[in-house]
Amino acid sequence: MIKYMWRDHPGEKRQESTGKNSLQTAMSAEDQIGLEDVADVTPCDMELTLHEKKSEIMASLNQLMRGIYLMALLLSRQYMEKYRESFGTDRETIIRPQIRYRTGRPVEISWVKRTISWHKPSAASRQAFKEKRDSNCGRRFAIIKSKGKEMLAVSKLDFIKRGTGLKYPNKIFDNEPMWVQMLGPALEEQFARLRKEMELIRKIRGNIQTIDTLHDKTFNELGDERPQLENLKDINQRTASLKED
């Protein structure tokens, strides 16, 4: 027996369903399905399945964000090699990229400048320096003897303001050595594209959360008992942590 249900064309035919089709089969069907195909599907089944699909998308977006982080590190490799090679020479620069990835957040792709200030060392700074309690203390400060006196040199990285756009202005490289003037703008052009990718990922993530809110209203109106589901924002944080581990 052949049944015709919800067809777009007069000649389109559909085989009668033999037994109950699962929701998963209905979701993965490439052609049209009819009312009988979902006769055994409950709102709870549908909500669970849709939540699973939205969660998979959020997890994939976290992977894309991590991919941006790795790409930014790869792109900046040549610049950072030159940056380290220039220490103590007339080609030394104080400008470098800073790339950081924090769980569940966009990748930080910034330019920073290194500044050094000099202070009279305190007892606490002397002790910390000698014992190296902080594994990063050598990178942040050092006690140096100058003209018979000990001075505390504090090195820190200050963020360079980008402005409202996705790209830093090329003028931040103007007063730097020639190699920076050549590599810096080219690298920043690539960084700007990565920031655009992040912007698109944030929009997709926001749209999925909006869809989730619409689903919540719809399933509330159906009035059936609803499953206990994890918030998508919590899933975003958790899956990002798992991928990092």
N, C-alpha and C positions, 0 to 999 in steps of 0.2 A: 504494500500500500504506500502511495506517495502522498505527502502532505505539502501544501504550499503555504508558507508563513513568512510575512514581512519581506517579500521579494521585491527587488528593484525593477526586474524585467519580466515580462509575461512568460517567457520560456524557461525561467530559472526554476529548478526543481530541488526539493530537499528530501532526503531520506528520513523516514520516520525514526524517531529516537528509540533505540532498543535498550530499555532500562534507564536508570537514573545516571545522568552525567554529573560528574563532579564540578565544583566551581572552578577548579584549576583547569579542567578541560575547556570549560566555557570561556575562561579568560584567555586561553592560548589559541582559541579557534581563529582561523584565518578568514573564514567566511561568516555569513550571518547565522545567528541562532534565534530560535523562537521561544515563546513562553514555556513550552513544554520542556525545553532544554534546561531551564533554570527552576523548574517546579520544586525541586528539593533544596534550593538554596535559601538560607535564612539571612536576615540582616546581619546577624552576628558573624556568619561565615564571610559575608561580603566585606564587613568592616575589618575583620582580621586580615583578609587578603589584601585589601587596599592599603592597610597600614604597613603590611610587609613590603609592598611595592614602593611606598613612599620612603620607608626606612632604607631600602636598597639604594634608592636614588641619593639620599643624604650621605650614605656611606661612600658612594662613588664620587660625590662632590668633594668629600674630604680627601680622597685619593688624588683628585685633580689638583686640589690646593697644595698637597704635599709635592706633587709633580712640579708645580710652579716654584716651590722652594728649592728643589734639587736643580731645576733648570737655572735658577738665579745663581746658585753656587757655581755651576758649571761655566756659565757665561762670564763670571767675575774672576775666574781662575787666572787668566793672563794678567789682568790688572793687578791682582794681589801679589803675583810673583814679582812684577816690576816694582810694586810698592815696597816689598821687603828687600829687594836688591838695592833699592835707592837709599836705604838707611845710611846716614853718615857721609853721603856724597852731595855734590851740588845739584843732583837730580832728585833729592828727597822732597816729598810732598806731605802735607798734613791732611790731605783729603783722601778718603777711602769709602767704599760702599759698606753698608752694614745690613746683613741679611739674617733675619731671625724668624723662626716658626714656632708659634705657641699653639698648644692643643685647642682645636675648635675655633681658632681665630684666623684672620687673613695673614698672609706672609708679610713680614715687614721688609720692604726693599727701600732703603734710605741711603743718603749720603751724609757722612759725618766728617768733622774736622777735629784733629787732635790738638789739644792745647795743654801747655805745661805751666803750672804756677809754682812759685817758690815760697816756702814757709820755714819758720823756725820749728824744728822738730820738738814734739811733746814727748813726755815720758811714755805715754800709751803707744804712740806711733813707733818709737824706738823699740819697745818690747815686741810689738806685733811684727815688725820687720825682722828682728833677730830670730824669733821663734817660728816665723812663717806660718802663723795659725791660719791665715787666709791663703788658700792656694793661689789666689789671683793677686795677692798683694804686690808681687814683683812687677806686675803689669800696670798697677795703679799708682804706686809711689816707690820712691827710692831715696835713701839717705846718702847724700853726696858731699864730699869735702871740697870746699872752694875757698881758697885763700886762708887756709888754716881753720875754717869754720865749717861745721856740719849744717847742711840745709836739706830740708825735705822737699823733694821734687814730686809734685802731684800731677799725674797725667790723666786726662779724661777726654772722652769723646763727646762733642756737642753736635746736636742735630742741625743740619742746614735746612732752612725753610724751603719747602717746595712750592708753596702757593696752593691755589685751588685746582689746578689742572693735574693731569696724570704724569707730567714730565717736568723735570728740573730744568731751569734755564741754563743754556750753555755758558753763560757768563760766570758760573761758579768755578769754571776751570781756567778762566782767562789769565790769572796771575800765577799759574802753576807751571812746572817744567814742561817742555815740549811733548814728552811722552804722555803726560796727563792730558794735554790739550788734544792729542790725537786719539787716545784710547777712551778717555772719559765720555765725550759726547756720543761716540758710537755705542758704548756700553749702556749709557742712559737711554738711548733710543730703544734698545732691546728691553731694558727694564720697564719702559713705558708700556710696551706691548704686554708684558706680564701683568702689570697693574690693570690693564684693560681686561685681561682674562679674569683676574680676581673680581673685578666689578661685575662681570657677566655671571660668574659663579654665585656671587652674593644675591644677584637678582633672581637666579633660578632657585636658590635656597629659599628666598623670601616668597616666591610664587608657590613653592611646594607647601610652605607653612600656611599660606593663604588657602590653598586647596584643602589642607587638613582642617582648617577652621570651617570651611563650607561643608565638608563631610560631617563634621561634628554636629552642625545644625540639622543636617538632613537626617542623620541617624537618631537624633533626639526626637525629631518629629515622628519617626516611625513608631516610637513608643515601646519597642521591644527591649528586653534585657540586654545591656551592652557589656562587652568584655572589658577587662581592665587592661589598658594599653599604656605603654611608656610614652611620655611626651617626646615629640620629634626633636625638640631642642636638647633634651637629655640624651637621646640616641646620638645626636650629632657630636656631643662631647665624648660619649663613651666610645663610639666607633673610631673617632680621631685618636683617642688614647690607645686603643688596641692596635691600630695601624702603626703608631709610633713605636710601640713595644716590639 
